[in-house]
Each structure stands twice: as C-alpha cells, then as structure tokens.
C-alpha cells in the first residue's frame, strides 16, 4: 500500500522513528519494526529498547542503531531527541502496559508523535490522564489495534456504514487462544510473566490482552457505542493472578445486543479472532485466520463470499490492499496499514493540510474506551455478573 500520488522521486521523506521497549526477547517490538518498514514510510533511528541500560545498548547494537542514539531510558531519549536538529518525529511505545502512560507523556509534551501498543494503559485513571496529555499536545496519538488494518475489516465497516446490513441488532465476537492453558508464567517465559502480572498488565488478564482487541474490533466495524455489560471472568489456572477466560454480555446504545468471549486457556485455538454482525437486512462474518475473505448474507438470499481486491470488495478494502487478488495479505500487512495511516496523518500535519477523510486509525479515545471496558468487566464479575455501566 503506497501513499497515493507518490513515486520514487516525489515521495515524502521517511519519518524519523524512535522506539521505547522492543529489545532482545520482545515479540511485539519486532512486529512494530517490520510494520513500520513495510510501506517504507519510517526509519528507525533511535531507541530506549530495554529497562536496563546494558540491555538497551546491546539491543541497539543488534539493530544497527547509532550508539549515540541508543538510550538507557525513555526520558533521556525524549529530552535529547527533542533538542536534536534531526531528532525523532515519532516514537513507538511497545513496553508492558504499566509503562505506556509515563513514556507517552514524555514525548507528547515535547511535540513528538506517539504510536502506542494496546491497551492504552494499565488503569483507567492513567488512560484519562494520557488522553488529556494528548489533547494538550500538538502531537498525534495513534493506538495500534492492528486488526482494524485488515482490508476485509475495512470492507465490513464500509458495508455497515452504507446500510447493507440495515439496523444492527446482534454482534458476536470471540478471541480464543490456548498458550496459557498451563502455568507458563511459572517457567519464567517473558511474555507470560508480564501479561499475568497485575502490576505490569493491569486489572485484566485475557480481557486486557485480547479482550480489548475483540471489543475494539466490534466497535470499529459496527460504529456502536457500548452502554453496559455483564461479565463472568475466570482464572482457571491455579495460582494465576489475572483472568484467563471471560464471557461478556454487551448492551449497545440504540438497542443492539452482543456477546464477547476471550480466552487464553482454549486448547486448539492459536489466535481465533472472529466476528459476526447481524442486522435487519443481512449478516457478515470475518475470521482473522482467513482474513482475505468476508462472508455476506443478505436476508433471504444466498451466502456470498467477498474477497480482498476481488469481486464485491469496495474502495475501503482496496485502498489498504497492496497486492493483486488471489495473493493473501495477513497480520504484518494489517499492522503496517496502521503505521501507514499514521504516516499519512503525520505528513498532513507537517504540511498543515487537512487529512484525507479516508484515513482511519485507532486514537487515544479508543484506548480509553478499551481500558474502561476492562475495568467494567472486572467490576461486573466481582458483583457476580451484574450489569455495569461503561
């Protein structure tokens, strides 16, 4: 997916990017770096890649960063890069959740655009403070709910907006995994350790890690606003401190109802994100494991298969597709779409021009809603599944 109207001679200069976190042993940092480079809109030039200076320096060396721009802390990086003539223009924050607020605040206050991993923060109070910091800054804030970058997710959203499904009645979304079926965190596995630690992850386990993705996807496609929920959270693995399974009933403004299931103890599911949306005129179904296809069933008619860059797909899907039909695009491409939308927004801001209305990315407001969702789930479950306002 190239920036429209650009060629090799007239394309925008690469945006100078820094990274907080994402050093040795970090899964999501590598994903962000690949996503940032895929459409050739960013260049990683600086980093505070680990919580210890020694590891940060080693990780910077492994990535080929200039040692002078490999920092021992994100605050040091924010201060110095803001003073450099060719300092970073944007920063990716890919740390555990509890670091997001403090790190993002340091860059926002210095006018450096922030691209932050989800969930927004580890608690709602910090999420609201971060939203205020973003509103007071001249910098942009982009949240990497990467599943919103898939072409057929954009297609589904466009169909809802066009009224192809009629008035939305039912939303069903699920996100099951199996990687925490056993107490992996007790083996010292880095990803499991911090994701099951309330001090680093926040109040939600599976709800915060993958439930926020499912909730965001449902909101993104349908445009509905969640009014209240009733949640039943479980911690099935003995000794685990956060939920590893959640069943959540949803009530949306306007009368639509929904169900959300997220689990990290569901054997046989690697990454089973799926959504179904039903309205008065038809229904759609999308499965992340087979992302180039969207099933659409107009009421009373035969089921139709819509394909990315193929028959039936509209302009929303086409503008974020990179390769011809029949060639699959997947997770990294969807992640890259968020980065390229961010690049479009950053370049428009640099030029002082209005951003094209087709550019879509998750914002700090989406992040606040995600953290509010998690805390509402926890509160509801503590009240034996009582309905809680969000």
Secondary structure as UniProt FT lines:
FT   TURN            4..5
FT   TURN            8..10
FT   STRAND          15..20
FT   TURN            24..25
FT   HELIX           27..38
FT   TURN            39..40
FT   STRAND          42..48
FT   HELIX           53..62
FT   TURN            63..64
FT   HELIX           67..69
FT   HELIX           74..83
FT   TURN            85..86
FT   STRAND          90..93
FT   HELIX           97..99
FT   HELIX           100..108
FT   TURN            109..111
FT   STRAND          113..116
FT   HELIX           124..136
FT   STRAND          141..143
FT   HELIX           146..149
FT   HELIX           151..161
FT   TURN            162..165
FT   STRAND          168..176
FT   TURN            179..180
FT   HELIX           184..187
FT   HELIX           190..195
FT   HELIX           198..201
FT   HELIX           207..211
FT   HELIX           212..222
FT   STRAND          226..234
FT   TURN            238..239
FT   STRAND          245..252
FT   TURN            253..254
FT   STRAND          257..263
FT   TURN            267..268
FT   STRAND          272..279
FT   STRAND          282..287
FT   HELIX           288..290
FT   TURN            291..292
FT   STRAND          293..298
FT   TURN            299..300
FT   STRAND          304..307
FT   TURN            308..309
FT   TURN            311..312
FT   HELIX           315..318
FT   TURN            319..320
FT   TURN            325..326
FT   HELIX           331..351
FT   TURN            357..358
FT   HELIX           364..382
FT   TURN            383..384
FT   STRAND          388..389
//
